[in-house]
Amino acid sequence: MKPKTAATGLLLTLFIILPVTALEMNLETVLNKALRSNKDLKMARADIRLADARVTEAWSSVFPTISTDINYTRNLSQQFIYINGSFGGGSGPSRFSFTFKNELLMTARLDQTIYSFGKVGTALKIAYNYEDYVKAVFVYQKEKILNSIREAFYRALVLKKILKLALESESSAKENFEQTRLKYESGVSSEYDVLQAEVRWRNAIPATLAARNNYEQAINNVKAMIDLPVSEELTLKGSLDTLPPLPPMLSTAVALERRADFKALLLEESMRQKNVDLEFANHLPNLSGTFSYSYSGRSDQFKLENDYDNYVVGVRLHIPIFSGGYTQAQVQKARVEVEKTRLQVEQTREKVAIELSNIHLKLREAYQRIQSAQKAVDAARRAFEIAKSRSESGQATQLELKDSRLFLDQARITELNARYDYLVAHLNWQLASGSYSMDAL
C-alpha cells in the first residue's frame, strides 16, 4: 500500500471511530446566538426598515416632483397643406410642406405642494411616530423571544437533571438486582427477592428512555430557537443551584413606564389622534404650483435648427366641495379608532396590575415549594440510605427499597420542577415589570 493511501485510510478510520465533539453553549452564548440568528428577530428588524421607508415616503410629499420627457420623431414621408389661390404664377391651390425629417421635443416639469393646511406636516408626524412605534414593538418582541429562549434553556437543564436521576436509579436497580442474585445463588436470598429486584430494574429502563427522549426534544427546541442545525450536537452548560432573589412588589405605574409594549400602545394612540386631523384635512383646499420648460427643434439634417423654447408657470387651487359623505365617514372611522385605542390603553393598565400581582404570587409559591422540597429531599435521601443498608443486611424487603428509592427520585424531581417554576416566574416578572436586561444572565 502506498504511504498516501495508508494515511488517507487512517484519517477516515479515525473520523468514523472518534466521536464528534459537541458544541458547548451556556446561557449567554445561546442568547447572543439568538440575537444574530433567530428568524423571528430578523423579521422584526425588517419591520424597522419598513418604518424607515414610510418616513421617506412621508417626506416625499414635502419635496417637489421633477420629471422630464425627451421625444424624437423621424418622419418617413412629407406631409402637406393645401391653400386655395396660386402663388408664384401658377394656377389652382398651392401645396406647402409643414414637416421636417427630424423633430426633437424635450419637456421638464416641476410640481410642488405650496400649502395643504397641515396635511403634509401631520403625515410626517405620523410617520415618525410609526417609526418609534415599530422600534418599541421590536424591543418588546426581542424581550419575549429571549425570554422564551431562556425558559427553553432552563427546561433543557431540568430535563438533563431528570435524565441523570433516571440513569442513577436504573444503575442502582441493576446493581441491587445483581447483588440479590448473588445472594440467591449463595442461598442467602429467596427467588422472590431476586424477581422483585429484577422487576424494579426492568421497570427503570423505560423511565430512562422517556427521560432521554424528553431531554433530546428540549435540546432540539433550543436549536430551533437559535437557528442551529438539528444534526449538530449541542451540550448546554448551566446550573439551577443559584436562583435570583425574590423581587419586591412593584407599582403598576412604574412597570408601565418601563414596558416597551405600553410605550408602543401610547404611540399608537398618538398616531390615531393625528390620523383624525389627517382625514379632516381632506375637507380643506390644497394649493400647488407648477413650473415647466419645453424645447423643440426641427430639421431635415441631423442638427438642431428651427428651434424654440418656452417657460410656463402655473398655480392650482383644489377645493373639495362634495364627496358623497366619504370624507366625513373617514373622519368618523378615525375617531372610533382613537376611542378603541384609548380603551385598550385603560385595559392594559388593569391587565398589567393583575399580571404583576399574579406573577408575584407564583414567585412566592415556587420559592416556598423549593424550601419544602429541599427538606423532603434530605429526608428521602436519609430514608433510602437506611433502606439500602437494611436491604443489604436482609432486614428490609425489595419493596421497601423500591419505595424508598421512588420517594427519593420524586422528591428530587419535585425540587427541580420548583426551581424551574421559580426561574420561569422570575423571567415573566422581568418581562411584566419592564426590568428585562441582557446583563442579568
Secondary structure as the mmCIF struct_conf table of DSSP 4:
data_model
#
loop_
_struct_conf.conf_type_id
_struct_conf.id
_struct_conf.beg_label_comp_id
_struct_conf.beg_label_asym_id
_struct_conf.beg_label_seq_id
_struct_conf.end_label_comp_id
_struct_conf.end_label_asym_id
_struct_conf.end_label_seq_id
HELX_RH_AL_P HELX_RH_AL_P1 PRO A 3 ILE A 17
BEND BEND1 LEU A 18 LEU A 18
HELX_LH_PP_P HELX_LH_PP_P1 PRO A 19 ALA A 22
STRN STRN1 LEU A 23 ASN A 26
HELX_RH_AL_P HELX_RH_AL_P2 LEU A 27 SER A 37
HELX_RH_AL_P HELX_RH_AL_P3 LYS A 39 TRP A 59
TURN_TY1_P TURN_TY1_P1 SER A 60 VAL A 62
BEND BEND2 PHE A 63 PHE A 63
HELX_LH_PP_P HELX_LH_PP_P2 PRO A 64 PRO A 64
STRN STRN2 THR A 65 ARG A 74
BEND BEND3 LEU A 76 SER A 77
STRN STRN3 PHE A 80 ILE A 83
BEND BEND4 ASN A 84 GLY A 85
BEND BEND5 PHE A 87 PHE A 87
TURN_TY1_P TURN_TY1_P2 GLY A 88 GLY A 89
BEND BEND6 GLY A 92 GLY A 92
STRN STRN4 SER A 94 SER A 97
BEND BEND7 LYS A 101 LYS A 101
STRN STRN5 ASN A 102 TYR A 115
TURN_TY1_P TURN_TY1_P3 PHE A 117 GLY A 118
HELX_RH_AL_P HELX_RH_AL_P4 LYS A 119 GLU A 185
TURN_TY1_P TURN_TY1_P4 SER A 186 GLY A 187
BEND BEND8 VAL A 188 SER A 189
HELX_RH_AL_P HELX_RH_AL_P5 GLU A 191 MET A 225
TURN_TY1_P TURN_TY1_P5 ILE A 226 ASP A 227
TURN_TY1_P TURN_TY1_P6 VAL A 230 SER A 231
BEND BEND9 GLU A 232 GLU A 232
STRN STRN6 LEU A 234 LYS A 237
BEND BEND10 LEU A 240 ASP A 241
HELX_LH_PP_P HELX_LH_PP_P3 PRO A 244 MET A 249
HELX_RH_AL_P HELX_RH_AL_P6 THR A 252 ARG A 258
HELX_RH_AL_P HELX_RH_AL_P7 ALA A 260 PHE A 280
HELX_RH_3T_P HELX_RH_3T_P1 ALA A 281 HIS A 283
BEND BEND11 LEU A 284 LEU A 284
STRN STRN7 ASN A 286 SER A 299
BEND BEND12 ASP A 300 LYS A 303
BEND BEND13 ASN A 306 ASN A 306
STRN STRN8 TYR A 308 HIS A 318
TURN_TY1_P TURN_TY1_P7 GLY A 324 GLY A 325
HELX_RH_AL_P HELX_RH_AL_P8 TYR A 326 GLU A 392
TURN_TY1_P TURN_TY1_P8 SER A 393 GLY A 394
BEND BEND14 GLN A 395 ALA A 396
HELX_RH_AL_P HELX_RH_AL_P9 GLN A 398 SER A 433
TURN_TY1_P TURN_TY1_P9 GLY A 434 GLY A 434
TURN_TY1_P TURN_TY1_P10 MET A 438 ASP A 439
#
